[in-house]
């Protein structure tokens, strides 16, 4: 029954997911109502929600536009469920903005498959990643995905290898202008941003630990499913799925090395994992198996959300 609701891509399905996102977003935000006393804070919360919704729909666009999913709403629904695992991410402005720019970069890199306007896509993706790094420095590791994409599609043209460095210089100029206008100490900002911390001892309660463990298990399930079935998928989609898998592991690396560690950092893995989950659920299989996967995931996400409030 659950699978039949999201099997088709209709305005009603999209509206349902957006309404669910709004309900849970407000549920989390209403724990502390101090932001309602300020118009600026209220507008910031509204803008934050809009960026989250935009991130969900960009992920859905990437999946459908590049043939990684069928005409369904599974991708946005899975993204919504993964958000519930770590509700504190709904209040992390820097990470949400950084992830948004990474998704814009991913959109350009996946579409590189068509070989149309390849130089523009490489430049745009690189610039989006550098902008993302201004909000969370270690998201700069996604540049690896740019070079992976170049290797897959347009490695023969040496100019494609230079474009990320041109984007870097433009991003540096933009950052210096920003630092000048807002009197930002550039050296102090960089030294603070590049710190590394491998320790995973940030949990304030057992429920955060439990949410991470369940999410890791879910991610492993969908990754194993993709690795097991990749060879049977259309050859044309292999490189796109490989880039999605690579982006997931880059997100994991960012989580592992970032300072000020928290479960929120796994936000970078939501989009690729939502696409992998959609790919699994859309495979020809018994409907009972599909229902079980969705039911277990919904149960786990709701438990993780409410236990961490």
Backbone as numpy.savetxt, mean C-alpha at the origin, in Angstrom:
# Nx Ny Nz CAx CAy CAz Cx Cy Cz
-22.04 -16.81 -0.01 -22.87 -15.61 -0.01 -22.00 -14.35 -0.01
-20.94 -14.35 0.78 -20.07 -13.18 0.86 -19.40 -12.91 -0.48
-18.94 -13.98 -1.14 -18.24 -13.82 -2.41 -19.15 -13.24 -3.49
-20.43 -13.61 -3.45 -21.36 -13.12 -4.47 -21.58 -11.62 -4.36
-21.42 -11.06 -3.16 -21.62 -9.62 -2.96 -20.55 -8.82 -3.70
-19.30 -9.30 -3.64 -18.17 -8.53 -4.19 -17.66 -9.07 -5.53
-18.39 -10.03 -6.10 -17.94 -10.62 -7.36 -18.05 -9.65 -8.52
-18.99 -8.73 -8.44 -19.19 -7.76 -9.51 -18.75 -6.37 -9.07
-18.31 -5.60 -10.06 -17.89 -4.22 -9.79 -19.05 -3.29 -10.14
-19.77 -2.86 -9.12 -20.92 -1.98 -9.32 -20.80 -0.77 -8.39
-21.48 0.33 -8.73 -21.45 1.51 -7.85 -21.94 1.18 -6.44
-22.89 0.26 -6.33 -23.41 -0.12 -5.02 -22.32 -0.78 -4.18
-21.52 -1.66 -4.80 -20.43 -2.34 -4.09 -19.36 -1.34 -3.64
-19.00 -0.43 -4.54 -18.02 0.59 -4.18 -18.53 1.44 -3.02
-19.79 1.83 -3.11 -20.39 2.65 -2.05 -20.40 1.90 -0.72
-20.69 0.61 -0.78 -20.73 -0.21 0.44 -19.38 -0.21 1.14
-18.31 -0.41 0.37 -16.97 -0.45 0.96 -16.58 0.92 1.52
-16.88 1.98 0.78 -16.55 3.34 1.26 -17.30 3.65 2.55
-18.58 3.25 2.61 -19.37 3.48 3.83 -18.78 2.69 5.00
-18.39 1.44 4.74 -17.77 0.64 5.79 -16.47 1.27 6.27
-15.67 1.78 5.32 -14.43 2.45 5.69 -14.70 3.67 6.55
-15.73 4.45 6.18 -16.07 5.66 6.94 -16.52 5.30 8.35
-17.34 4.26 8.46 -17.84 3.84 9.78 -16.69 3.45 10.69
-15.77 2.61 10.19 -14.67 2.16 11.03 -13.65 3.27 11.27
-13.48 4.16 10.29 -12.60 5.31 10.46 -13.11 6.20 11.59
-14.42 6.49 11.59 -15.00 7.32 12.63 -15.00 6.59 13.98
-15.22 5.28 13.93 -15.20 4.48 15.15 -13.86 4.63 15.84
-12.78 4.61 15.06 -11.44 4.76 15.63 -11.19 6.20 16.09
-11.59 7.17 15.27 -11.31 8.57 15.58 -12.11 9.07 16.78
-13.29 8.50 17.01 -14.15 8.97 18.10 -13.67 8.51 19.48
-12.57 7.79 19.52 -11.99 7.45 20.82 -11.47 8.69 21.53
-11.02 9.64 20.72 -10.51 10.92 21.25 -11.14 12.03 20.43
-12.04 12.78 21.03 -12.81 13.79 20.31 -12.18 15.18 20.36
-10.94 15.27 20.83 -10.30 16.58 20.95 -10.16 17.28 19.59
-10.05 16.49 18.52 -9.88 17.06 17.18 -11.14 17.81 16.71
-12.29 17.52 17.32 -13.53 18.18 16.90 -13.61 19.63 17.37
-12.71 20.01 18.27 -12.71 21.39 18.79 -12.01 22.37 17.87
-11.36 21.85 16.85 -10.61 22.71 15.93 -11.04 22.43 14.49
-11.34 23.50 13.75 -11.72 23.33 12.35 -10.57 22.73 11.55
-9.34 23.18 11.85 -8.17 22.67 11.12 -8.00 21.17 11.35
-8.14 20.73 12.59 -8.00 19.31 12.91 -9.10 18.49 12.25
-10.30 19.03 12.24 -11.43 18.34 11.60 -11.20 18.21 10.11
-10.72 19.30 9.49 -10.43 19.27 8.05 -9.30 18.29 7.76
-8.33 18.22 8.66 -7.21 17.29 8.49 -7.71 15.84 8.52
-8.63 15.54 9.44 -9.19 14.18 9.51 -9.96 13.85 8.24
-10.71 14.83 7.74 -11.45 14.63 6.50 -10.52 14.39 5.32
-9.45 15.18 5.26 -8.47 14.99 4.19 -7.77 13.66 4.30
-7.49 13.25 5.53 -6.84 11.96 5.77 -7.70 10.81 5.24
-8.99 10.88 5.53 -9.90 9.84 5.05 -9.97 9.82 3.53
-9.98 11.00 2.92 -10.02 11.08 1.45 -8.79 10.44 0.82
-7.62 10.66 1.43 -6.39 10.07 0.91 -6.42 8.54 1.04
-6.96 8.05 2.18 -7.10 6.60 2.37 -8.00 6.00 1.31
-9.14 6.65 1.06 -10.07 6.16 0.04 -9.42 6.20 -1.35
-8.70 7.29 -1.63 -8.01 7.41 -2.92 -6.98 6.30 -3.08
-6.28 5.95 -2.00 -5.29 4.87 -2.05 -5.95 3.54 -2.39
-7.12 3.31 -1.81 -7.86 2.08 -2.09 -8.25 2.00 -3.56
-8.74 3.09 -4.11 -9.20 3.07 -5.48 -8.05 3.05 -6.49
-6.91 3.63 -6.13 -5.73 3.51 -7.00 -5.30 2.05 -7.09
-5.31 1.36 -5.94 -4.96 -0.06 -5.91 -5.90 -0.86 -6.81
-7.19 -0.56 -6.72 -8.18 -1.25 -7.56 -7.95 -0.94 -9.03
-7.61 0.31 -9.33 -7.35 0.71 -10.72 -6.14 -0.03 -11.29
-5.07 -0.13 -10.49 -3.86 -0.84 -10.93 -4.18 -2.29 -11.25
-4.96 -2.93 -10.38 -5.29 -4.34 -10.58 -6.12 -4.56 -11.83
-7.15 -3.75 -12.04 -8.05 -3.95 -13.17 -7.43 -3.51 -14.49
-6.79 -2.34 -14.47 -6.23 -1.78 -15.69 -5.17 -2.69 -16.30
-4.47 -3.43 -15.45 -3.37 -4.28 -15.93 -3.72 -5.76 -15.94
-5.00 -6.07 -15.81 -5.46 -7.45 -15.93 -5.11 -8.34 -14.76
-4.77 -7.73 -13.61 -4.40 -8.53 -12.44 -5.62 -8.99 -11.64
-6.78 -8.43 -11.96 -8.02 -8.88 -11.34 -9.14 -8.77 -12.36
-10.23 -9.44 -12.07 -11.40 -9.36 -12.93 -12.25 -8.15 -12.52
-13.42 -8.05 -13.13 -14.29 -6.92 -12.85 -15.05 -7.17 -11.55
-14.33 -7.03 -10.43 -14.92 -7.28 -9.11 -14.50 -6.17 -8.16
-15.03 -6.23 -6.93 -14.64 -5.27 -5.90 -13.84 -5.96 -4.78
-13.29 -7.12 -5.09 -12.50 -7.85 -4.09 -11.29 -7.04 -3.64
-10.61 -6.38 -4.57 -9.37 -5.68 -4.22 -9.61 -4.59 -3.18
-10.64 -3.75 -3.40 -10.88 -2.68 -2.43 -11.39 -3.26 -1.10
-12.11 -4.38 -1.18 -12.60 -4.99 0.06 -11.44 -5.57 0.87
-10.50 -6.23 0.19 -9.34 -6.78 0.90 -8.49 -5.66 1.49
-8.30 -4.59 0.75 -7.53 -3.45 1.27 -8.19 -2.93 2.55
-9.51 -2.81 2.52 -10.25 -2.35 3.70 -10.04 -3.30 4.88
-10.08 -4.60 4.64 -9.89 -5.58 5.72 -8.48 -5.49 6.30
-7.48 -5.28 5.45 -6.10 -5.17 5.95 -5.92 -3.91 6.79
-6.64 -2.84 6.45 -6.59 -1.62 7.26 -7.09 -1.89 8.67
-8.08 -2.76 8.79 -8.66 -3.05 10.10 -7.66 -3.76 11.02
-6.68 -4.46 10.43 -5.70 -5.16 11.26 -4.90 -4.18 12.12
-4.63 -3.00 11.58 -3.80 -2.03 12.28 -4.49 -0.66 12.27
-5.52 -0.48 13.09 -6.32 0.75 13.05 -5.53 2.03 13.32
-4.43 1.93 14.06 -3.65 3.15 14.34 -3.07 3.76 13.07
-2.98 2.95 12.00 -2.49 3.48 10.72 -3.44 4.54 10.17
-4.71 4.48 10.59 -5.70 5.45 10.13 -5.46 6.85 10.69
-4.48 6.98 11.58 -4.18 8.28 12.18 -2.75 8.71 11.91
-2.07 8.00 11.02 -0.67 8.28 10.73 -0.56 9.02 9.40
-0.62 10.32 9.46 -0.68 11.15 8.24 0.53 10.94 7.34
1.74 10.94 7.91 2.95 10.81 7.10 2.99 9.49 6.33
2.64 8.39 7.01 2.67 7.09 6.34 1.59 6.99 5.27
0.41 7.54 5.54 -0.67 7.48 4.55 -0.30 8.27 3.30
0.31 9.44 3.48 0.74 10.23 2.33 1.87 9.55 1.57
2.84 9.00 2.31 3.94 8.30 1.68 3.44 7.10 0.87
2.54 6.34 1.46 1.98 5.18 0.77 1.18 5.60 -0.46
0.48 6.72 -0.37 -0.30 7.23 -1.50 0.61 7.52 -2.69
1.74 8.18 -2.43 2.68 8.48 -3.51 3.31 7.20 -4.07
3.56 6.22 -3.20 4.11 4.94 -3.67 3.12 4.25 -4.60
1.83 4.33 -4.28 0.81 3.72 -5.14 0.75 4.41 -6.50
0.95 5.73 -6.52 1.01 6.44 -7.80 2.21 5.97 -8.62
3.32 5.71 -7.93 4.50 5.18 -8.61 4.25 3.77 -9.13
3.61 2.95 -8.29 3.31 1.57 -8.68 2.40 1.53 -9.90
1.46 2.44 -9.95 0.56 2.51 -11.10 1.34 2.72 -12.40
2.34 3.57 -12.36 3.15 3.84 -13.56 4.06 2.66 -13.90
4.61 2.03 -12.87 5.55 0.93 -13.11 4.87 -0.32 -13.65
3.68 -0.62 -13.13 2.96 -1.79 -13.63 2.51 -1.58 -15.08
2.11 -0.35 -15.40 1.65 -0.06 -16.77 2.80 0.00 -17.76
4.04 -0.08 -17.28 5.21 -0.10 -18.17 5.17 -1.32 -19.08
4.36 -2.29 -18.72 4.18 -3.51 -19.50 3.80 -3.21 -20.96
3.04 -2.13 -21.15 2.57 -1.78 -22.50 3.66 -1.20 -23.39
4.79 -0.78 -22.78 5.93 -0.17 -23.49 5.58 1.16 -24.14
4.46 1.75 -23.75 4.08 3.07 -24.27 4.53 4.15 -23.28
5.14 5.20 -23.81 5.62 6.33 -22.99 6.45 5.82 -21.81
7.36 4.90 -22.08 8.12 4.25 -21.01 8.99 5.24 -20.24
9.60 6.19 -20.94 10.48 7.16 -20.26 9.68 8.04 -19.30
8.50 8.48 -19.75 7.66 9.30 -18.88 7.24 8.52 -17.64
6.93 7.26 -17.82 6.48 6.43 -16.70 7.61 6.20 -15.69
8.81 5.94 -16.19 9.95 5.73 -15.30 10.26 7.00 -14.52
10.24 8.13 -15.21 10.52 9.40 -14.54 9.45 9.70 -13.50
8.18 9.57 -13.89 7.08 9.86 -12.96 7.16 8.97 -11.72
7.37 7.68 -11.94 7.44 6.74 -10.82 8.58 7.10 -9.87
9.72 7.44 -10.42 10.88 7.81 -9.60 10.59 9.06 -8.78
9.96 10.04 -9.42 9.65 11.29 -8.73 8.64 11.06 -7.61
7.62 10.23 -7.88 6.63 9.92 -6.83 7.30 9.24 -5.64
8.25 8.36 -5.91 8.94 7.65 -4.82 9.78 8.62 -3.99
10.45 9.55 -4.65 11.24 10.54 -3.91 10.33 11.45 -3.07
9.16 11.78 -3.60 8.21 12.57 -2.82 7.70 11.76 -1.62
7.48 10.47 -1.82 7.06 9.59 -0.72 8.12 9.56 0.37
9.39 9.59 -0.05 10.50 9.53 0.91 10.56 10.76 1.80
9.97 11.87 1.37 9.94 13.08 2.20 9.05 12.88 3.43
8.08 11.96 3.31 7.17 11.70 4.42 7.59 10.49 5.24
8.21 9.52 4.58 8.84 8.41 5.30 10.07 7.99 4.49
11.24 8.31 5.03 12.47 8.21 4.24 12.68 6.84 3.61
12.45 5.76 4.37 12.81 4.44 3.87 11.91 3.93 2.75
10.86 4.68 2.43 10.07 4.31 1.25 10.88 4.51 -0.03
12.05 5.16 0.12 12.95 5.34 -1.02 13.45 4.00 -1.56
13.34 2.95 -0.75 13.77 1.61 -1.19 12.93 1.13 -2.38
11.75 1.71 -2.56 10.92 1.33 -3.71 11.59 1.69 -5.04
12.68 2.47 -4.99 13.44 2.71 -6.21 13.96 1.41 -6.82
14.16 0.41 -5.97 14.56 -0.91 -6.47 13.55 -1.42 -7.48
12.27 -1.14 -7.22 11.21 -1.59 -8.13 11.30 -0.87 -9.47
11.77 0.36 -9.46 11.95 1.09 -10.72 13.00 0.39 -11.58
14.12 0.02 -10.97 15.18 -0.64 -11.74 14.79 -2.07 -12.13
13.99 -2.73 -11.29 13.47 -4.04 -11.67 12.59 -3.92 -12.92
11.77 -2.89 -12.94 10.88 -2.66 -14.09 11.68 -2.34 -15.35
12.74 -1.56 -15.18 13.60 -1.26 -16.33 14.22 -2.53 -16.88
14.70 -3.39 -15.99 15.30 -4.67 -16.41 14.29 -5.52 -17.15
13.07 -5.56 -16.65 12.02 -6.39 -17.27 11.63 -5.91 -18.66
11.62 -4.57 -18.88 10.98 -4.05 -20.08 11.86 -3.22 -21.01
12.69 -2.31 -20.47 13.36 -1.35 -21.35 14.83 -1.18 -20.99
15.50 -2.27 -20.69 16.90 -2.19 -20.23 17.87 -1.83 -21.35
17.47 -2.00 -22.60 18.40 -1.79 -23.71 18.70 -0.32 -23.97
17.83 0.57 -23.52 18.02 2.00 -23.73 18.68 2.60 -22.48
19.92 3.05 -22.62 20.68 3.55 -21.46 20.02 4.77 -20.83
19.24 5.53 -21.59 18.61 6.74 -21.06 17.60 6.41 -19.96
17.01 5.23 -20.02 16.05 4.84 -19.00 16.72 4.66 -17.63
18.00 4.31 -17.64 18.73 4.13 -16.38 19.09 5.47 -15.74
19.13 6.53 -16.55 19.51 7.85 -16.05 18.32 8.60 -15.46
17.12 8.31 -15.95 15.92 9.05 -15.56 15.68 9.10 -14.05
15.86 7.99 -13.30 15.66 8.09 -11.84 16.58 9.10 -11.17
17.80 9.26 -11.70 18.74 10.22 -11.10 18.33 11.66 -11.41
17.75 11.88 -12.60 17.22 13.21 -12.93 16.06 13.54 -12.00
15.20 12.55 -11.77 14.08 12.75 -10.84 14.59 13.05 -9.44
15.70 12.41 -9.06 16.29 12.65 -7.74 16.71 14.11 -7.58
17.38 14.66 -8.59 17.84 16.04 -8.49 16.67 17.01 -8.43
15.60 16.73 -9.16 14.41 17.58 -9.12 13.76 17.51 -7.73
13.70 16.31 -7.16 13.14 16.14 -5.82 13.98 16.87 -4.77
15.30 16.82 -4.93 16.20 17.53 -4.00 15.95 19.03 -4.05
15.81 19.57 -5.26 15.55 21.00 -5.42 14.23 21.39 -4.75
13.20 20.55 -4.97 11.90 20.81 -4.35 12.00 20.77 -2.83
12.76 19.80 -2.32 12.92 19.66 -0.87 13.66 20.86 -0.28
14.70 21.31 -0.97 15.47 22.46 -0.47 14.62 23.74 -0.47
13.77 23.89 -1.50 12.87 25.03 -1.53 11.88 24.97 -0.36
11.36 23.78 -0.11 10.44 23.59 1.01 11.14 23.90 2.33
12.37 23.42 2.49 13.13 23.62 3.72 13.42 25.10 3.94
13.67 25.81 2.84 13.96 27.24 2.94 12.72 28.03 3.37
11.59 27.69 2.75 10.34 28.40 3.05 9.91 28.17 4.50
10.03 26.93 4.97 9.55 26.59 6.31 10.67 26.52 7.36
11.85 27.02 6.98 12.99 27.11 7.90 13.29 25.76 8.55
13.43 24.75 7.72 13.68 23.39 8.18 15.19 23.13 8.20
15.67 22.54 9.28 17.08 22.16 9.38 17.30 20.89 8.58
17.88 21.02 7.39 18.00 19.90 6.45 18.85 18.77 7.01
20.01 19.12 7.57 20.93 18.10 8.08 20.30 17.33 9.23
19.66 18.05 10.14 19.00 17.39 11.28 17.87 16.48 10.81
17.11 16.94 9.81 16.00 16.16 9.27 16.51 14.86 8.64
17.59 14.97 7.86 18.13 13.79 7.17 18.70 12.79 8.18
19.47 13.30 9.14 20.07 12.40 10.14 19.00 11.67 10.95
17.92 12.36 11.22 16.83 11.73 11.97 16.08 10.71 11.12
15.96 10.99 9.82 15.18 10.13 8.93 15.89 8.83 8.58
17.22 8.85 8.50 17.95 7.68 8.01 18.30 6.67 9.10
17.81 6.89 10.30 18.11 5.95 11.38 17.44 4.60 11.11
18.13 3.53 11.56 17.66 2.16 11.34 17.43 1.49 12.69
16.40 0.70 12.75 16.10 -0.04 13.97 15.51 -1.40 13.58
16.23 -2.47 13.90 15.79 -3.82 13.56 14.97 -4.47 14.68
14.89 -3.82 15.83 14.22 -4.44 16.97 12.69 -4.42 16.78
12.07 -5.53 17.13 10.60 -5.60 17.09 10.13 -5.79 18.53
10.24 -4.74 19.29 9.86 -4.80 20.71 8.99 -3.60 21.10
8.22 -3.12 20.14 7.46 -1.90 20.33 6.05 -2.14 20.84
5.63 -3.39 21.00 4.25 -3.69 21.35 3.89 -3.12 22.73
2.76 -2.44 22.80 2.28 -1.92 24.08 1.26 -2.86 24.72
0.77 -3.82 23.93 -0.12 -4.84 24.48 -0.05 -6.10 23.59
-0.58 -7.18 24.10 -0.53 -8.46 23.39 -1.39 -8.47 22.14
-2.38 -7.59 22.08 -3.26 -7.57 20.91 -2.54 -7.05 19.68
-1.61 -6.11 19.85 -0.80 -5.65 18.73 0.07 -6.78 18.20
0.65 -7.53 19.12 1.46 -8.70 18.76 0.61 -9.73 18.02
-0.61 -9.95 18.54 -1.51 -10.91 17.91 -1.93 -10.48 16.52
-2.23 -9.18 16.34 -2.62 -8.66 15.03 -1.50 -8.85 14.01
-0.26 -8.57 14.45 0.89 -8.76 13.56 1.05 -10.23 13.18
0.89 -11.13 14.13 1.04 -12.56 13.87 -0.02 -13.06 12.91
-1.26 -12.63 13.11 -2.34 -13.05 12.21 -2.13 -12.49 10.81
-1.73 -11.22 10.74 -1.50 -10.60 9.44 -0.37 -11.31 8.70
0.70 -11.65 9.42 1.82 -12.37 8.80 1.37 -13.72 8.26
0.51 -14.40 9.00 -0.01 -15.70 8.56 -0.86 -15.55 7.30
-1.71 -14.53 7.29 -2.55 -14.25 6.12 -1.69 -13.93 4.90
-0.68 -13.08 5.10 0.22 -12.71 4.00 0.95 -13.93 3.46
1.41 -14.79 4.34 2.12 -16.00 3.92 1.21 -16.90 3.10
-0.05 -17.01 3.51 -1.02 -17.85 2.79 -1.19 -17.36 1.35
-1.39 -16.07 1.17 -1.62 -15.54 -0.18 -0.34 -15.55 -1.02
0.81 -15.37 -0.38 2.08 -15.44 -1.11 2.34 -16.85 -1.61
2.13 -17.83 -0.74 2.33 -19.23 -1.14 1.39 -19.58 -2.28
0.15 -19.11 -2.19 -0.83 -19.37 -3.24 -0.35 -18.80 -4.57
0.19 -17.57 -4.54 0.67 -16.95 -5.78 1.87 -17.69 -6.34
2.84 -18.04 -5.49 4.02 -18.77 -5.97 3.62 -20.13 -6.56
2.62 -20.76 -5.97 2.20 -22.09 -6.41 1.44 -22.05 -7.74
0.81 -20.93 -8.03 -0.05 -20.87 -9.23 0.49 -19.93 -10.31
1.61 -19.27 -10.06 2.12 -18.28 -11.01 2.37 -18.88 -12.39
2.93 -20.07 -12.43 3.26 -20.70 -13.71 2.02 -21.01 -14.55
0.87 -21.15 -13.91 -0.36 -21.48 -14.63 -1.12 -20.24 -15.08
-0.66 -19.07 -14.70 -1.31 -17.83 -15.10 -0.80 -17.38 -16.47
-1.55 -16.49 -17.15 -1.12 -16.03 -18.47 0.30 -15.46 -18.45
1.09 -15.86 -19.43 2.49 -15.44 -19.48 2.63 -13.93 -19.50
1.67 -13.25 -20.10 1.70 -11.80 -20.21 1.68 -11.11 -18.85
1.10 -11.80 -17.85 0.94 -11.19 -16.53 2.06 -11.53 -15.56
2.97 -12.39 -15.97 4.01 -12.86 -15.05 4.86 -11.72 -14.49
5.31 -10.84 -15.37 6.18 -9.75 -14.90 5.40 -8.80 -13.98
4.13 -8.57 -14.27 3.32 -7.69 -13.41 3.16 -8.29 -12.02
2.87 -9.59 -11.96 2.73 -10.24 -10.66 4.07 -10.27 -9.92
5.16 -10.43 -10.65 6.47 -10.42 -10.01 6.76 -9.05 -9.39
6.34 -7.99 -10.07 6.53 -6.64 -9.52 5.65 -6.42 -8.29
4.45 -6.98 -8.31 3.58 -6.89 -7.14 4.20 -7.62 -5.95
4.72 -8.81 -6.21 5.39 -9.58 -5.15 6.60 -8.81 -4.62
7.38 -8.25 -5.54 8.56 -7.48 -5.14 8.17 -6.27 -4.29
7.08 -5.60 -4.66 6.65 -4.43 -3.88 6.20 -4.84 -2.49
5.61 -6.03 -2.36 5.23 -6.51 -1.03 6.47 -6.72 -0.16
7.49 -7.37 -0.70 8.70 -7.63 0.08 9.46 -6.34 0.40
9.41 -5.37 -0.51 10.02 -4.07 -0.21 9.30 -3.42 0.97
7.96 -3.54 1.00 7.19 -3.03 2.13 7.59 -3.69 3.43
7.83 -5.00 3.38 8.27 -5.74 4.57 9.64 -5.25 5.03
10.54 -5.03 4.09 11.88 -4.54 4.43 11.79 -3.17 5.10
10.93 -2.29 4.58 10.74 -0.97 5.18 10.27 -1.11 6.62
9.35 -2.04 6.86 8.88 -2.29 8.22 10.01 -2.77 9.12
10.87 -3.64 8.60 11.92 -4.24 9.42 13.02 -3.26 9.79
13.34 -2.31 8.90 14.50 -1.45 9.16 14.13 -0.07 9.70
12.88 0.34 9.61 12.50 1.69 10.01 12.65 1.92 11.51
13.07 3.13 11.83 13.10 3.54 13.23 11.67 3.92 13.64
11.44 4.13 14.94 10.09 4.42 15.42 9.11 3.38 14.90
9.49 2.13 15.08 8.75 1.02 14.50 7.35 0.88 15.10
6.41 0.50 14.25 5.04 0.20 14.68 4.39 -0.65 13.60
3.27 -1.25 13.93 2.54 -2.04 12.94 2.06 -1.19 11.76
1.94 0.12 11.98 1.48 1.02 10.92 2.35 0.93 9.67
3.62 0.63 9.86 4.57 0.60 8.75 4.22 -0.47 7.72
3.41 -1.44 8.12 2.98 -2.47 7.18 1.96 -1.95 6.17
1.59 -0.69 6.30 0.68 -0.05 5.35 1.20 -0.20 3.91
2.53 -0.19 3.75 3.11 -0.31 2.41 2.86 -1.68 1.77
2.46 -2.65 2.58 2.22 -4.00 2.04 0.75 -4.24 1.70
-0.14 -3.33 2.11 -1.58 -3.57 1.94 -1.98 -3.70 0.48
-1.53 -2.77 -0.36 -1.94 -2.77 -1.77 -1.48 -4.03 -2.51
-0.18 -4.37 -2.46 0.23 -5.60 -3.15 -0.45 -6.85 -2.59
-0.65 -6.90 -1.26 -1.28 -8.08 -0.68 -2.76 -8.13 -1.07
-3.43 -7.00 -1.19 -4.83 -6.98 -1.63 -4.95 -7.51 -3.05
-3.99 -7.18 -3.90 -4.00 -7.69 -5.28 -3.73 -9.19 -5.30
-2.80 -9.65 -4.48 -2.51 -11.09 -4.40 -3.72 -11.85 -3.84
-4.38 -11.28 -2.84 -5.55 -11.92 -2.26 -6.68 -12.00 -3.28
-6.86 -10.94 -4.05 -7.89 -10.94 -5.10 -7.59 -12.01 -6.14
-6.33 -12.11 -6.52 -5.92 -13.12 -7.49 -6.22 -14.53 -6.99
-6.04 -14.73 -5.68 -6.33 -16.06 -5.11 -7.82 -16.35 -5.10
-8.62 -15.38 -4.67 -10.05 -15.61 -4.52 -10.74 -15.76 -5.86
-10.15 -15.18 -6.92 -10.76 -15.25 -8.25 -10.34 -16.50 -9.03
-9.45 -17.30 -8.47 -9.07 -18.54 -9.13 -10.25 -19.51 -9.17
-10.36 -20.33 -10.22 -11.41 -21.35 -10.26 -11.22 -22.33 -9.10
-12.20 -22.42 -8.23 -12.13 -23.28 -7.06 -13.52 -23.46 -6.48
-13.65 -24.35 -5.53 -14.93 -24.56 -4.89 -15.39 -23.29 -4.19
-16.67 -22.97 -4.33 -17.19 -21.75 -3.71 -17.04 -21.81 -2.20
-17.14 -23.02 -1.63 -17.00 -23.16 -0.19 -15.63 -22.69 0.28
-14.58 -22.99 -0.50 -13.23 -22.54 -0.14 -13.14 -21.02 -0.18
-13.75 -20.41 -1.19 -13.75 -18.94 -1.28 -14.44 -18.32 -0.07
-15.59 -18.90 0.26 -16.36 -18.39 1.40 -15.58 -18.52 2.70
-14.88 -19.64 2.85 -14.11 -19.87 4.07 -12.97 -18.87 4.21
-12.28 -18.62 3.10 -11.17 -17.66 3.13 -11.67 -16.28 3.53
-12.75 -15.84 2.90 -13.30 -14.52 3.21 -13.83 -14.45 4.64
-14.52 -15.48 5.07 -15.09 -15.49 6.42 -13.99 -15.43 7.47
-12.94 -16.23 7.30 -11.83 -16.24 8.26 -11.13 -14.89 8.28
-10.92 -14.31 7.10 -10.23 -13.03 7.02 -11.06 -11.91 7.65
-12.36 -11.91 7.40 -13.24 -10.90 8.00 -13.23 -11.04 9.52
-13.33 -12.26 10.01 -13.33 -12.51 11.45 -12.03 -12.03 12.10
-10.91 -12.37 11.47 -9.60 -11.98 12.01 -9.43 -10.46 12.01
-9.85 -9.80 10.93 -9.67 -8.35 10.84 -10.55 -7.63 11.87
-11.78 -8.09 12.06 -12.66 -7.48 13.06 -12.13 -7.69 14.47
-11.63 -8.89 14.73 -11.03 -9.17 16.05 -9.83 -8.26 16.30
-8.95 -8.13 15.28 -7.76 -7.28 15.42 -8.15 -5.83 15.65
-9.16 -5.35 14.92 -9.57 -3.96 15.04 -10.12 -3.65 16.43
-11.10 -4.40 16.88 -11.77 -4.08 18.13 -10.89 -4.39 19.35
-9.99 -5.35 19.22 -9.12 -5.66 20.36 -8.07 -4.59 20.61
-7.79 -3.77 19.58 -6.76 -2.74 19.72 -7.32 -1.35 20.02
-8.62 -1.24 20.12 -9.22 0.07 20.42 -8.96 0.48 21.87
